[in-house]
Amino acid sequence: MNTNNMDLLVENPADTTNQFQLPPEAKRLPAWRLWVPLLLQIGLIAAVPATAVYTFITGKTVVLQTAPVDPYDFLRGYYQVLNYNISDRTNLQKLPGWKDLPAETPCPPGAACPPNTHNVKAQTSFYVILEAPKARSKAATNPDRPQAWKPVRVSLENLGNLPANQIAIKGKYNGWRMEYGLETYYMPEDEREKVNQEISEAQRNQRQSFLVEVKVDKTGHAVPVSLWVGDRNYRF
């Protein structure tokens, strides 16, 4: 084998390797592949507070009757878990539209099923139609304290063209109670002991002394605004 052939054999492997190397510009990751996923994540994070702000600005003020439970959680800090009268299915099952909600075990057509046995299927979304209370006299006791709105109907759909004194609030049945995203009230750090003392005193004197002011938008989404304990009001 002559010297020229030997040189070719030595140079060929290097030449072959060079043929499969990518140019520098091909190794660069397009910028959009970095900032598009980042923008999507930022958008998802911002969507939740944006929805709450929209509801707060455009929503109608509604007052819900509540009763507090479970006043302390070591993992989340000091707060009240609020249970509403519309959280109890025994209060809603008396209303028109309750039996239109999907049931776990529907009553067979033509069968004589016992009353109040319509067990709503878990994870069912629904709407409760609330009606504003009648205006009371300014001479009444505690005229500045708001009155709770009254549930008058249950609906599987968000009913349109409701009267001006009614609003639909969206909820979901979790299998044992109705939830509206309004179940937790975090206490201000500087008012923790004061609020807790007033809540304990109010519970001893009158169980129905808790009210929560909320804003409800046209889609049924609600955000809390303030908590009433007796005659005192605490902003969220």
C-alpha positions in Angstrom: 0.0 0.0 0.0 1.5 3.3 -1.0 1.8 6.4 1.2 -1.0 8.2 -0.5 -3.5 5.4 0.3 -2.3 5.4 3.9 -2.9 9.1 4.2 -6.5 8.6 2.9 -7.2 5.9 5.4 -6.1 8.1 8.2 -8.0 11.2 7.0 -11.3 9.4 6.2 -12.5 8.8 9.8 -12.0 12.5 10.6 -13.8 13.5 7.5 -16.7 11.2 8.2 -17.1 12.7 11.7 -17.1 16.2 10.4 -20.0 15.3 8.0 -22.4 14.6 11.0 -21.6 17.7 13.0 -24.5 20.3 13.2 -23.8 23.9 12.4 -23.7 26.2 15.4 -27.0 27.9 14.4 -28.8 24.5 14.4 -27.8 23.9 18.0 -29.5 27.0 19.3 -32.9 26.6 20.8 -35.5 28.9 19.3 -36.4 31.7 21.7 -40.1 31.1 21.4 -39.8 27.6 22.8 -38.6 29.2 26.0 -40.9 32.2 26.4 -44.2 30.6 25.2 -44.4 28.0 27.9 -43.3 30.7 30.4 -46.1 33.0 29.3 -48.6 30.2 29.5 -47.6 29.4 33.1 -47.8 33.1 34.0 -51.2 33.3 32.4 -52.6 30.4 34.3 -51.3 31.8 37.6 -52.7 35.2 36.9 -56.1 33.9 35.8 -57.3 33.0 39.3 -56.8 36.5 40.9 -58.0 38.1 37.7 -61.3 36.2 38.0 -61.7 37.2 41.6 -61.0 40.9 40.7 -63.6 40.7 37.9 -66.2 39.3 40.2 -65.4 41.8 42.9 -65.8 44.7 40.5 -68.8 43.5 38.5 -70.6 41.3 41.0 -73.8 41.9 43.0 -73.5 42.1 46.8 -75.2 39.2 48.5 -75.4 38.3 52.2 -75.2 34.6 53.3 -76.2 33.1 56.6 -73.3 31.1 58.2 -72.2 29.2 61.2 -68.4 28.7 61.9 -66.7 25.4 62.5 -63.1 24.2 63.0 -61.4 27.4 64.2 -57.8 26.3 63.9 -55.5 24.5 61.5 -51.8 24.2 62.3 -50.8 23.8 58.7 -52.6 26.8 57.2 -52.6 29.3 60.1 -55.6 30.7 62.0 -58.9 30.8 60.1 -62.5 30.0 60.3 -64.2 27.4 58.2 -67.7 28.6 57.4 -70.7 26.5 56.8 -73.7 28.2 55.1 -77.3 27.4 55.3 -77.1 26.7 51.6 -74.3 24.2 52.3 -76.8 21.8 53.9 -78.6 19.7 51.3 -81.5 19.3 53.7 -82.2 23.0 53.3 -82.0 22.8 49.5 -84.0 19.6 48.9 -87.1 21.5 50.0 -86.7 24.0 47.1 -88.1 23.8 43.6 -85.6 22.3 41.1 -83.9 20.0 43.6 -85.2 16.8 41.9 -83.9 18.1 38.5 -80.3 17.5 39.7 -78.8 14.2 38.7 -79.3 11.5 41.3 -77.0 8.7 42.5 -79.9 6.2 42.1 -82.7 7.7 40.1 -86.3 6.7 41.1 -87.6 4.3 38.5 -90.4 5.7 36.3 -93.8 5.1 37.7 -92.4 3.9 41.1 -93.7 5.4 44.3 -90.5 6.6 45.9 -90.4 8.0 49.5 -90.2 11.8 49.7 -86.8 13.5 50.3 -84.8 10.5 49.0 -83.4 12.3 46.0 -79.6 11.8 46.6 -77.7 14.1 44.3 -74.7 12.6 42.5 -71.4 13.7 43.9 -69.4 16.4 42.0 -72.6 17.8 40.5 -72.5 21.5 39.7 -75.6 23.5 40.2 -77.0 27.0 40.9 -78.9 28.3 43.9 -81.2 31.2 43.2 -81.0 33.7 46.1 -83.5 36.4 46.7 -82.8 39.7 48.5 -84.7 40.3 51.8 -87.4 43.0 52.0 -86.2 46.4 53.1 -86.6 47.0 56.8 -87.3 50.2 58.7 -84.4 52.4 59.7 -85.9 52.3 63.2 -85.3 48.6 63.5 -82.7 47.2 65.8 -79.2 47.3 64.2 -80.3 48.9 60.9 -76.8 48.9 59.6 -76.4 45.2 59.9 -77.3 43.4 56.6 -79.9 40.7 56.3 -79.2 37.3 54.8 -80.6 36.5 51.3 -83.0 33.6 51.0 -82.6 30.6 48.7 -85.7 30.2 46.6 -84.8 27.7 43.9 -82.2 25.2 42.7 -81.2 24.9 39.1 -78.9 22.8 37.0 -78.5 25.7 34.6 -77.6 29.3 35.2 -81.0 30.9 34.7 -81.2 34.1 32.7 -83.5 37.1 33.0 -83.8 36.8 36.8 -85.6 39.7 38.6 -83.4 42.5 40.0 -83.7 41.2 43.5 -82.4 37.7 42.6 -79.0 36.2 41.8 -77.7 32.7 40.9 -74.7 31.5 42.9 -72.8 28.5 41.5 -72.0 25.5 43.8 -70.8 21.9 43.7 -71.9 18.9 45.7 -68.8 17.1 47.1 -70.7 14.1 48.4 -71.8 15.3 51.8 -72.3 19.1 51.5 -72.6 21.9 49.0 -69.5 24.1 48.3 -69.3 27.5 46.8 -65.6 28.4 47.2 -66.5 30.6 50.2 -65.8 28.2 53.0 -62.6 29.6 54.5 -62.0 32.9 56.1 -58.4 33.7 57.1 -58.2 36.0 60.1 -56.0 39.2 60.0 -52.9 38.6 62.1 -53.3 41.7 64.2 -57.0 40.9 64.9 -56.7 37.2 65.5 -57.4 37.1 69.3 -60.0 39.8 69.2 -62.0 38.2 66.4 -61.8 34.7 68.0 -63.0 36.1 71.3 -66.0 37.8 69.7 -66.8 34.6 67.7 -66.8 32.5 70.8 -69.0 34.9 72.6 -71.4 35.2 69.7 -71.6 31.4 69.4 -72.7 31.2 73.0 -75.4 33.8 72.7 -76.8 33.4 69.2 -75.7 30.7 66.7 -77.2 32.7 63.7 -75.1 35.8 64.4 -72.6 35.2 61.6 -73.1 36.7 58.1 -70.7 36.8 55.2 -71.0 39.5 52.5 -70.0 38.2 49.1 -69.9 39.5 45.5 -71.6 37.2 42.9 -71.0 37.8 39.1 -73.3 36.9 36.2 -71.6 33.5 35.8 -72.5 32.5 39.4 -68.9 32.8 40.7 -68.6 34.4 44.2 -65.8 36.0 46.2 -66.0 36.9 49.9 -66.0 40.6 50.9 -66.5 40.8 54.6 -67.5 38.8 57.7 -70.1 40.0 60.2 -69.8 38.8 63.8 -72.8 40.2 65.7 -72.7 44.0 64.9 -69.0 44.0 64.0 -67.8 43.9 60.4 -64.4 42.5 59.3 -63.2 43.1 55.8 -61.6 40.2 53.8 
